[in-house]
Amino acid sequence: MKIAQVAPLYEAVPPRAYGGTERVVSALCDQLCKAGHDVTLFASGGSVTAAHLAAIVPAPLREHMNRAELIETAPHLHLQMLSEVYRRAGEFDLIHAHTDLLTLPFVQLTTTPTVITMHGRLDIDSVSRILPLYPEVPLVSISDDQRRALDQFPLRWIGTAYNGLNLDRYLQEPLQKGGYLAFVGRLTPEKRPDLAVEIARRAGMTLRVAAKIDPIDFAYWDSVIKPLFEANHVEFVGEITEVDKPAFFGGATATLFPVDWPEPFGLVIIESLAAGTPVIALRRGSIPELLTDGRNGFICDDVDQMVDAVSRVNQIDLGECRSSARRFSDRAMAERYLEIYEDVLAIERRPAPAGAESIAHHPR
């Protein structure tokens, strides 16, 4: 199968440090190539992939753009990339886009089917206004919970494909705990690093934070989080690489995931579990699909329950954590996407009823 994969341009594929969607796209491309498919990756320069790389910009946008440029110029560059993808659409059996809403207007410019994976939150006004304009476009969610905010709209959900990563390094990490709580991700209000500080303080444990600060969150860092970290002796190690992550997760007694938004999928959770470290999370979004309460961590309804869970974390079997992460491997993800691709191609190849036009093959 000839497949075009279309990645966001903000980070390299894979990213040099933080970058969720780009890491997933990287793992998917490599596994599809390993399975013998002909894959072309449209992404930023600096990407490293087993696929054929079509570099749209010389370097990841976040490496050289300021906040204003990311807001004003970056969308245009993504539109420019999508224009190139669909100009070349005849070269592919299927286009798989990870560029969310920006992709939609291009889909019906070609008879080549498109699948769009929605990686972000869907409970926002712009999504509910725009997606229903394209009811025929095949969509994939990264958790079942993610799409519940749009249940009232007649959208074409092809299925759910859980994110996957190459977890080999995590699965090989020794099960040795260093007596600290871990927080990994972005320092942004919806991730609630402030709650992680409170939980660690009340539990009487050291909190180590490995996190990225996006330009849009600099003010939040300076005014809220940096003073909070300093006052509570939090060990802030900054953004860490893929090489360092397994040991960071593996050395933690537990990973805190106190997100306070409808999390579509938390890569941090599967990384922690693969390293043999339980996760203590708030019951938000996809969390109940990724964790089994009392088996590989604890799903809590408030901060008090999270503090209590820290005291009970030694009840969790670390081997159970590790084995539960295997269903989120890069291979499992690629196999699921291949099922989705085949389903979409089978529908597109099906002859239309006599006298009827196929919506999928005609522009509006």
N, C-alpha and C positions, 0 to 999 in steps of 0.2 A: 504494500500500500504506500502511495506517495502522500505524505502528510506535511502540511505547513503548520508550524507552531509559532504563535505570535505572542511575544512577551512584552511586558511594560519596559520602558526605556530608562526608568529611574535608577536601576541597579544593573550590574552585570549578571549574566547567567552562567554559573551560579554567582551570587553576590560575594563580595570579598569579606563581608561580615554579616550585618543584619539584612534581611530581605526575604520575606516569607514566600510570596508568589514566585519570585525568581528561583528560589531553591527548589520548589515543587516542579516548575517547568524544566529545570535542569535535570532533575531525577527522571522525569517522564521522558524527555528526549533521549537520554542515554539508554533507558530500558527499551524504548521502542526500536532504537537502532540495534540494540543487542538481540532483539527478537527478529531482526531481518528487514525492518521497514525502512523506507527511504524518507528521511525526515529533513526538512529545511527549517531552521530556526531564524526567525526575524527578531532581532534583539539589538542591544547596544554593542558597540565595539568593546573589546576587552573580555567578551564572553568566551568561555571554553566549553566545548560541547562535542559529543560524538556525531552530531548532526552537521549538515552543511550550514554554515553560518552566513546569514545575510545581515551584515552590520549596517544599521540605518543611521546611526550617529557614531562619531569616533570614540566616545567614552560615555559611561553612565551619567545621566543628567545631574544626579545629586552630587557628583564629584566637582562640578564646576558652575552650577547655577545657584543663585541666591533665592531667597523665598519668593520674591516678586516674579522672577523668571520661571520658577517652578509652577507658579499659578497661571502666569500669562502666556508663556512660550511653550512649555512642555505639552499642553494639549494639542497645539498645532503640529508639533513634531510627531505626535502619535497619529494624528490624522494623515500626515504625510506618509508615515510607515504603512498605514492601512491602505492608502491609495496604491502604494507599490505592491502590497500583498495581493490586492484584488486585480491589479493589472496583470499579475502573473498567475491568476487563479486557475487558468487552463492547464497549468503544469501539475496540478495536484488532484488527488482523489477527494481530499477533504481538507478543510481549513479548521484548525482548532485555535480559537482566540482566547487570550487571557487578559484582554484589554477592556472588558466590561462594556459599559454603555456606548462608548465611542465606536464600537464595532458595528452597531446595529444598522446604520444607514447603508452600509456597504454590502450587506449580506445578499440582497436580491439583485445585485449587479451582475451575477454570474450564476450558471447552473451548478457550479461546484458547491456542495453542501458545506455549511459552516456549523460548528458546535462552539458555543460560548460558555466557558466556565465562569460563574460569578464568584469572585474571590472575596468581595467585600460585604459589608452589612447592607441589607436590603430594606430596612425599616425606616427609610428616609424619603422625604417628599420627592426629590428628583427621580428616584428610582420608580416610585409608584406612578409618577406622571409619564415617564418615558417608556418603560418596558411594555406596558399594555398597548403601545402603538405598534408593537411587533409581535403579535400573538403566535405567528407561525415559526419563529426562530427557535431552533433547538437549544435549550438551556440545560446546564448541569449545575447542581448545587454541591457544595463541599460538605454539607451536613443536611439532614432532613429538617432540622430546626431552622436553618437559614432561610428557607423559602416560605415559612409559615406567615410571615408578614405580608405576603402577596397572595395568600390563599383565595382572596375574593376576586382575583383577576384570572381570566382564561389564558394562561400562559402555557407554553409547550415545554414542560419539564421532562427531559428524557430520562433523568435519573440522578442519583447522588453518587459521587465518586469521592471517597475520603482521600484527603491529602496523604501522600506517602513520601518517605525519604530513604536514602541509603543509610541504614542504621547500623552497619557493620561495626564501626568504631565504638558506638555506644554499647552494643551488645557484648563487646570484648572488654569493656572497662571493669576492672576489679571491683568487687562489692565491698568497698572500704569507705566508711562514713567519717566525715571530718567534724561533725558536731555543729554544723551551721545550717541555717535556712537559706534557700536560694530564691532569688527573683531574677528572671531573665525576660528581656523583651524591649519595649520602648518605654521611655519615661513620658507618658502621656496621661491626661486625666482619666480616660476610660479604663486604663490598665490598673489604676489605683495603687501605685507604689506607696502612697501614704498609708493605706491599710496594711500593706506588708510590714511597714515599720511598726505600726501599732501591734500587730500580731506577734512579731518577734520580741518586742519590748515586754509585752504582757506574758509571753511564754518564757522569758528569761534566756533567750538564745541570740546568738550573733546572726545578723542578716548580712548576706553578701549579695550585691547587686551587680549583674553584668547586663548593661543596657545601653541602648542608643538614644541620643537626643536629636530629634529632627529639628531643623530650623524653625518650624512652626511652633515647637514646644520650648524654645529657649527661654521665653518669659516665664513659663510655668516652672522650669528648672530653677531659674535664678530666684524667683520670688517665693516659691513654695517648697520644692523638693530638696534643693541644696541645703538650705537652713535646717530642714527636718533631718536630713542625713547627718549633718554635723552635730546636731543636738542629741542624736541618739546613737552616735558612734557606728553608723552603718559603714560597712566596707564596700565602697563603690569602686569597682574595677574597670568600669567603662565597657565599651563594646569589645567583645571577644570573637575570635575566629572559629571556624569549624574545627580546627585542630585542637583548640583549647576547650571547646564545649563539653566533650564527653567527661573529662576529668572534673570540670566544674560541677556538672550535674551529679556525677558519680560520688563526689565527696560530700554532698549535702545529705542531711538527715531527711529532709523533705523539700519539695519545691512548692512555693506559695503561688497561687494563681487567683488573686482576688479581683478579677476583672468585674467591672460593673457596667457592662453593656452586653448586647446579644452576640456574644463571640461566635462567629461562623465556624471557626476551627482554630484550635490552639496548637501550633507545631511544638511549642514549648512542652506541652503535655507528653507528646509521644517521644520526644528526645529524653525527657526526664525518666519516663518509664523504661525506655530501652537501656538507660544507664543503671537501672535497678533502683531508682529513687521514687518513692511515693509522691503523689501530688495531692495537695490540699487546695480545693477550689470552691469558689462560690457557685451556686446553681444558676448559671446564666447560659443562654444560648445552647450551643452544642455540647456543653460539658457532660451531661448524662449519656451522650452517645459515645464519649471517649473514655470515661472513667466508670468503674463499677464500685459503688460505695462500699468500703470495708474490705475490698479485695486488692485494689492497686492504689488506693488513696481514699480520700474522704470528700464527699460532696456536701457542702454546708449552705445554710440559709442566711447566716449572718457572721459577723466577726467573732462573736462569743463562741459559736460552734467551731470556727477555725482555730481559735486559741485552744479549745478543748481537744481538737483533733491532733494538735502538735503533741500533746501529752500521751496520745494513744497511737502514735505513728509506729511505735515498735511492734504493734500487733500485726502490721502488714508484712506479708511474705515478699521479700525482695525478688525472689525468683518469679513470683506471680506477676510482679510489675513488668519484669523483662519479657516474659512470655506473652503478656497481653499487648505489648507494643508491636509484635510481629505482624499483626493484621494491618499495620500501617506502613508496610515496607514499600519501597519504590516498585518492586515487581508486582505486588498486589494492586497497587494503583494503576500501573500500566495495563494489567490484565482487565481491570474494570473499564478503563477507557477504550480498550479495543472492543469490548462488548458493546459499548455505547456507539462507537464508530460504525460497527457492523449494523446495529439497529437503525441508525440514521441512513446509512447507505442503502439498506434494504427498503426503507420507506421511499427514498428518493427514486429508486429504480422501479418501484411499483407503477405499472401503467395507470394513468388517470382514467376515470370512467369516460365512456364515449361522449363527446361534446362538451366535456368539462375542461377547464383550464387548471393547471397545477399552480397554485399560489407560489410554491417554492421556486418555480422556474420563470416567473415573470415579474418584472418590476411593477410597483404600483403605478 
